[in-house]
Amino acid sequence: MKVVVGSWFNLPRLGTDVFSALMKSGVKYEKGMGFMFTPDTNLQAAARNIELATGQEVEISVRCFVCAREACPSCQFAEACNRRIVSPMCLCEEHSSSEEAFETYSRAFEARLAE
């Protein structure tokens, strides 16, 4: 099961204990929309709870901090990256490979602070 941080996903009915554990780990839930991992979610705990309840491995992917496209599929570090413990504020290949990567990231960060 693939879960993109910041995107809605559905789970089968898992019971109140699992639902409670997901809420405690910071997973967002909205009726009609489903579940969402956010930057505040304890990804390691949430993924572990889903894996134990469903028997399916959870693959976590993150969005580019600048453009919000999914960053992991083209990432050169994907094989070595443990997305359960790294920051969900990564950059996609386009934004990480430019010479202005730090400046672009900084501007995006400042824009988020201004929101």
N, C-alpha and C positions, 0 to 999 in steps of 0.2 A: 504494500500500500504506500503510495507516494503522497506526502503532505508538504505543500508549499506554505511556508510561513507567510501569513497575511492573506491567505485564500481560504474560502469556506470548503469544508469537506463533510461527508456524511459517514456515520457509523451505524451499524445495526444496534438495536436496543440491547444495552449491556447490563442494565440493572443499576440500582441506586448507589451501590458501593463504588462501582467503577465511575459513574457520573460524578459522584462526590470527589473521588480522587483526582479526576480530570480538572474539576473546578479549583481544587486546592493547588494544583500545579499551574494554574493560571490560564487554562484553556478557556477561550471565549465561547459562549453558546447563545444562539438565538433561534427560537422556534421558527421553523420555516426556512431557515438558512443553514443550520447545522452547527458545526464546530469550526474553530479557527485557532491556530497557533499564532500568537502575537509576539512582538519582541520581549514582552514581559513574561511569557510562558517559560516554565522550567522544561525545556525540550526533552531533556534526558528522562525526567520522571513521567512526563506525559506520554512519550513514545513507549516507555517500558509498560505503563499501565494499559495502553492500547494493545501492545503485543501480547501481554499476558491474557487479556480478555478475549482477543480475537484469534490468537494463534498465527497472526500474520506479521511479518517483519515490516517495520515502518521505516521508509526512506524519507529523510527530511531534505527539503530544498529551500533555498532562500531567494529573495528578489534583490535585484540591484538597488542599492541605496539611492542612486541618481535617477534611473529611468523606470524602475519598478518591473522590468522584465525579469524573468527567471534567470538567475545567475549561474546556477550549478551545472547545467548540461554542457556548457562550453568552457568550464573552468579548468585551467591547467593543473590546479591543485586538488581536484575532486577526489582522486584516488587516495590521497593522504589526509584529507580534511574530515574531521569528525564534527559534522554539523550539529550534533547534539550539545556540543560544549563551546563552539565558537560563536562570535557575535553574528547576529542575523543581518548585520549591516555591511554586506559584501558588495563588490562591484562586478558587473558583467564583463565579458572579455573586451567589449568596445571601450568601456570606461576605465578599465584597469590597465590597458595597454597603451593608452595615450601618454604623452609626456606631461600633460596637465592633469594627471589623475588626482594628485593630492589637492590641487586647487578646485577641481570639479567636485570632489568629495566634500571639501570644506564649504563651498558655496551651498551644496545640498544640505549640509548639516546646519548652517546658519539659517537657511530658509525654513527648516523644520523647527528651529528654536523660535522663529518669529511667528509661527502659527498659533 
